[in-house]
Structures are given as C-alpha cells and as structure tokens.
Amino acid sequence: MGRMTEAVKHILIINVILFFATQLYGDQMYQWLALWFPKNENFQIWQIITHMFMHGGFMHIAFNMFALWMFGTPVERVLGKNRFLFVYFSAGLGAVLFQLGFYYFNFLPAQSELLSTGLSNQQILDMLASNRLQEGLSEIQISTLRAVMPEYAQIYNASMVGASGCIMGILAAFGMMNPEARLMLIFLPIPIKAKYFIPGIILLDVISAITGQSFFSPSNTAYMAHVGGALTGFIIMWYWKRNQFNKNRWD
C-alpha cells in the first residue's frame, strides 16, 4: 500500500469534508445529498453522485475510507489516476442501478395491488408523504393498504449514502489483479485468497438482500449496491484485461 495515491487522497478528503459538514447541518445535508428513492419528493438527480461522498456515522466512514486507502492505493498505482476514477465512479453508478432496481422489483407489485383497488397513483404518494390514510376509502382499500403499506413505505422513504458500492468495485479490481492475495474480515480473521474471498462477500450480500439476514454489516445496509459495485468493477477489469492490455502491462 504505502504512500497514498493522488485520486485516493482527494476522494478521501472530499468524504471527510462532507462528513464534518453533515455533523454541522445534520438532516438537511442528508435531504439534499443522500440518494432517495426516485418517487420520493426528496429525490434530486445530483444525488446519484453526491450520495457516494456521504456517510451515516463515524464507523461507516472509517471502514470505507480505510478500505479505500488499503485497496484503492495499489489499484490506482497499476491503473493510473484516470482509469482508477473510471472504475470507482462506474462502480458507484452500478451500485445505484442494482439497488434502485431491487427497490423497484419490490415496489411495483405493491403499487399494482393498490392501484387495482381503485386508488390513484397520486393518492398513494400523498398517503406515503403524509403517513396517514385519506378519508372516504373503502374497506378493501383500507385492508390492502394495511397489508402492503409497511413495505411500500419503507422503500418510499429509503435513502442511500456511502462509498461502499464504489469501494466494492475497487475491491473487485484488486482481486482481478491479485487473485492469490490473502484477505480477511475483521470479524473473521482467517486469511482467504482474493479469488475466493471477493465472490464469497458478493454471495453473502445477495443472501442478505433476499432474506434480510445480516452477516457482517448493519441490517440497513444496501446489499444490492455492494453487489452492483463489485460486478461493475469486475466487468470493467475483465474487459480491459482481455481487450486493452497484455498480461504484463495494465497501464
């Protein structure tokens, strides 16, 4: 690892600055810069990028910035600044695509069920925003709302922050470059080769996203964002390795 590389250093600085700004301005910063579900009134297009520099607490940013330094430094040394940044932000966008896709996969069936009772889309969104039932609803509408609204509201109010998707892409790139490198989790101090470790982490994230069972991270983690970031990083590195570089040269 050694001395921090240029892109890694600047990304880390931006994250730390926004973290301290969040401590000063609190919820307002999250409302502006976290990535909200697109149907939520707080959603803004710039949040697709800004959420990558926001974090939910000290341990969140500490773990992410440590991983950025540990894996990003050797990856940037090999790829160079421009290619490193391309992988980093592409992985972040892949994380957004996977997480929002997962949200919509669960959101749309519930929305369809509510619409089938005669409710309009605007009525549903108004009730979500106000967190209360409207007057004059039929019994079937009320019973359907009570059945599906908890999950529906959870997705509607979901917000995403953190560089984890970007870092998972960098971790995948590191694994492609160093498949025999031995890695281990803080909570599971057993050295495992990168070519097994990284697919294993992705598999655990998929299981957590589907079942809600958390293994090594908080239950509110955007697991599919991790998966999307890692797969994006892997695909980019696989393409570059196969088409743009010979086996002895990556830059």
C-alpha positions as CSV (number, residue, x, y, z in Angstrom):
1,M,0.0,0.0,0.0
2,G,2.5,2.6,1.2
3,R,2.0,6.3,0.3
4,M,-1.5,7.4,-0.6
5,T,-2.0,8.0,-4.3
6,E,-3.5,11.2,-5.8
7,A,-7.1,10.2,-6.6
8,V,-7.5,8.2,-3.4
9,K,-6.2,11.1,-1.4
10,H,-8.7,13.6,-3.0
11,I,-11.6,11.2,-2.7
12,L,-10.8,10.7,0.9
13,I,-10.6,14.4,1.6
14,I,-14.0,15.1,0.0
15,N,-15.6,12.4,2.0
16,V,-14.1,13.7,5.3
17,I,-15.2,17.3,4.5
18,L,-18.8,16.3,3.8
19,F,-18.8,14.1,6.8
20,F,-18.0,17.0,9.1
21,A,-20.4,19.2,7.2
22,T,-23.1,16.6,7.9
23,Q,-22.2,16.8,11.6
24,L,-22.9,20.6,11.5
25,Y,-26.0,20.6,9.3
26,G,-27.4,17.2,10.0
27,D,-30.7,16.2,8.4
28,Q,-30.6,19.0,5.8
29,M,-27.4,17.5,4.3
30,Y,-29.0,14.1,4.1
31,Q,-32.1,15.6,2.5
32,W,-30.0,17.3,-0.2
33,L,-27.2,14.8,-0.9
34,A,-28.3,11.3,0.1
35,L,-29.9,9.2,-2.7
36,W,-33.6,9.0,-2.1
37,F,-36.0,6.6,-3.9
38,P,-36.9,8.3,-7.2
39,K,-40.6,8.6,-6.3
40,N,-39.9,10.3,-3.0
41,E,-40.3,14.1,-3.1
42,N,-36.7,14.5,-1.7
43,F,-35.2,12.9,-4.8
44,Q,-32.9,15.0,-7.0
45,I,-30.8,13.9,-10.0
46,W,-27.5,15.0,-8.5
47,Q,-28.0,12.6,-5.6
48,I,-26.9,9.8,-7.9
49,I,-23.3,11.2,-7.5
50,T,-23.4,13.1,-4.2
51,H,-24.6,10.1,-2.1
52,M,-21.2,8.4,-2.8
53,F,-19.5,11.0,-0.6
54,M,-22.0,10.9,2.3
55,H,-21.8,8.6,5.3
56,G,-24.2,7.6,8.1
57,G,-21.8,7.7,11.0
58,F,-18.2,7.6,12.2
59,M,-17.7,3.8,11.9
60,H,-19.3,3.9,8.4
61,I,-16.9,6.4,7.0
62,A,-13.9,5.0,9.0
63,F,-14.3,1.5,7.5
64,N,-15.0,2.8,4.0
65,M,-12.0,5.2,4.0
66,F,-9.7,2.5,5.4
67,A,-10.8,0.2,2.6
68,L,-10.4,3.0,0.0
69,W,-6.8,3.5,1.2
70,M,-5.9,-0.2,1.5
71,F,-7.3,-1.4,-1.8
72,G,-7.5,1.9,-3.8
73,T,-3.8,2.7,-3.4
74,P,-2.4,-0.4,-5.1
75,V,-5.2,-0.3,-7.8
76,E,-4.5,3.3,-8.7
77,R,-0.8,2.6,-8.9
78,V,-1.4,0.0,-11.5
79,L,-4.2,1.6,-13.5
80,G,-3.3,5.2,-13.2
81,K,-5.5,8.0,-11.9
82,N,-7.9,8.3,-14.8
83,R,-8.7,4.6,-15.2
84,F,-8.9,4.3,-11.4
85,L,-11.5,7.1,-11.3
86,F,-13.4,5.5,-14.2
87,V,-13.7,2.2,-12.2
88,Y,-14.5,4.0,-9.0
89,F,-17.4,6.1,-10.3
90,S,-18.7,3.4,-12.7
91,A,-18.9,1.0,-9.8
92,G,-20.8,3.7,-7.8
93,L,-23.3,4.0,-10.7
94,G,-23.6,0.2,-11.0
95,A,-24.4,0.2,-7.3
96,V,-27.2,2.7,-7.8
97,L,-28.6,0.7,-10.7
98,F,-28.7,-2.5,-8.8
99,Q,-30.1,-1.1,-5.6
100,L,-32.8,1.0,-7.2
101,G,-33.6,-1.9,-9.5
102,F,-34.1,-4.1,-6.4
103,Y,-36.3,-1.4,-4.8
104,Y,-38.5,-1.2,-7.8
105,F,-38.7,-5.0,-8.0
106,N,-40.4,-4.9,-4.6
107,F,-42.2,-1.6,-5.0
108,L,-44.0,-2.1,-8.3
109,P,-46.0,-5.2,-7.3
110,A,-47.3,-3.5,-4.2
111,Q,-48.1,-0.4,-6.2
112,S,-50.0,-2.5,-8.7
113,E,-52.0,-4.2,-5.9
114,L,-53.0,-0.8,-4.5
115,L,-53.9,0.6,-8.0
116,S,-56.2,-2.4,-8.6
117,T,-58.4,-1.3,-5.6
118,G,-59.2,2.0,-7.4
119,L,-56.6,4.2,-5.7
120,S,-54.8,6.6,-8.0
121,N,-51.0,6.9,-8.0
122,Q,-51.2,10.4,-6.6
123,Q,-53.4,9.2,-3.7
124,I,-50.9,6.6,-2.8
125,L,-48.0,9.0,-3.0
126,D,-49.9,11.6,-0.9
127,M,-50.6,9.0,1.8
128,L,-46.9,7.9,1.8
129,A,-45.8,11.5,2.1
130,S,-48.2,12.3,5.0
131,N,-48.0,8.9,6.6
132,R,-51.8,8.8,7.1
133,L,-54.8,7.3,5.4
134,Q,-57.1,9.5,3.4
135,E,-60.8,9.9,4.3
136,G,-63.5,8.1,2.3
137,L,-61.6,4.9,1.5
138,S,-63.4,1.7,1.0
139,E,-62.9,-1.3,3.3
140,I,-61.0,-3.2,0.7
141,Q,-58.7,-0.2,0.1
142,I,-58.0,0.1,3.8
143,S,-57.3,-3.6,4.2
144,T,-55.0,-3.6,1.2
145,L,-53.2,-0.5,2.4
146,R,-52.6,-2.1,5.8
147,A,-51.3,-5.2,4.2
148,V,-48.8,-3.7,1.8
149,M,-48.1,-0.2,3.1
150,P,-45.3,-1.1,5.6
151,E,-43.0,-2.5,3.0
152,Y,-44.2,0.1,0.4
153,A,-43.5,3.0,2.8
154,Q,-40.1,1.5,3.8
155,I,-39.0,1.6,0.1
156,Y,-40.5,5.0,-0.5
157,N,-38.6,6.5,2.5
158,A,-35.4,4.7,1.8
159,S,-32.2,6.7,1.3
160,M,-28.7,5.5,0.4
161,V,-25.4,7.0,1.5
162,G,-21.8,5.8,1.3
163,A,-18.9,4.9,-0.9
164,S,-19.4,1.2,-0.4
165,G,-20.5,0.5,-3.9
166,C,-17.5,2.3,-5.4
167,I,-15.1,0.5,-3.0
168,M,-16.6,-2.9,-3.8
169,G,-15.8,-2.1,-7.5
170,I,-12.2,-1.3,-6.4
171,L,-12.0,-4.4,-4.3
172,A,-13.1,-6.5,-7.4
173,A,-10.4,-4.7,-9.4
174,F,-7.8,-5.6,-6.7
175,G,-8.9,-9.2,-6.8
176,M,-8.6,-9.3,-10.6
177,M,-5.0,-8.0,-10.3
178,N,-4.1,-10.1,-7.3
179,P,-6.1,-13.3,-7.2
180,E,-3.7,-15.0,-4.9
181,A,-3.6,-12.2,-2.3
182,R,-4.8,-13.3,1.1
183,L,-7.6,-11.2,2.6
184,M,-9.7,-11.5,5.8
185,L,-12.6,-9.8,7.6
186,I,-12.0,-8.1,10.9
187,F,-14.7,-10.3,12.4
188,L,-13.4,-13.4,10.7
189,P,-9.6,-13.3,10.9
190,I,-8.9,-16.2,8.6
191,P,-6.8,-15.5,5.5
192,I,-8.6,-16.3,2.3
193,K,-7.4,-15.9,-1.3
194,A,-8.9,-12.9,-3.1
195,K,-10.3,-15.1,-5.9
196,Y,-12.4,-16.9,-3.2
197,F,-12.9,-14.0,-0.7
198,I,-14.5,-11.5,-3.1
199,P,-17.1,-13.9,-4.7
200,G,-17.9,-15.0,-1.2
201,I,-18.6,-11.5,0.0
202,I,-20.8,-10.9,-3.0
203,L,-22.7,-14.1,-2.3
204,L,-23.3,-13.1,1.3
205,D,-24.6,-9.7,0.1
206,V,-27.1,-11.4,-2.3
207,I,-28.3,-13.6,0.5
208,S,-28.7,-10.7,2.9
209,A,-30.6,-8.7,0.3
210,I,-33.1,-11.5,-0.3
211,T,-33.5,-12.8,3.2
212,G,-32.8,-9.6,5.3
213,Q,-30.3,-11.6,7.3
214,S,-27.2,-9.6,8.1
215,F,-23.8,-11.3,8.5
216,F,-21.1,-8.8,9.0
217,S,-22.8,-5.4,8.4
218,P,-25.7,-3.4,9.8
219,S,-29.2,-4.6,8.8
220,N,-29.9,-1.3,7.0
221,T,-27.0,-1.9,4.6
222,A,-27.8,-1.5,0.8
223,Y,-26.6,-5.0,0.0
224,M,-27.5,-4.9,-3.7
225,A,-25.5,-1.8,-4.1
226,H,-22.5,-3.8,-2.9
227,V,-23.3,-6.5,-5.5
228,G,-23.8,-3.9,-8.3
229,G,-20.5,-2.1,-7.5
230,A,-18.5,-5.3,-7.3
231,L,-19.9,-6.7,-10.6
232,T,-19.3,-3.4,-12.4
233,G,-15.7,-3.3,-11.3
234,F,-15.3,-7.0,-12.3
235,I,-16.8,-6.5,-15.7
236,I,-14.6,-3.4,-16.5
237,M,-11.4,-5.1,-15.4
238,W,-12.3,-8.3,-17.2
239,Y,-12.9,-6.3,-20.4
240,W,-9.7,-4.2,-20.1
241,K,-7.6,-7.3,-19.2
242,R,-8.9,-9.1,-22.2
243,N,-9.0,-6.4,-24.8
244,Q,-6.7,-3.5,-23.9
245,F,-3.7,-4.8,-22.0
246,N,-1.3,-7.6,-22.5
247,K,-0.7,-9.8,-19.4
248,N,2.4,-7.8,-18.4
249,R,1.0,-4.3,-18.8
250,W,-2.1,-2.7,-17.3
251,D,-1.5,1.0,-17.8
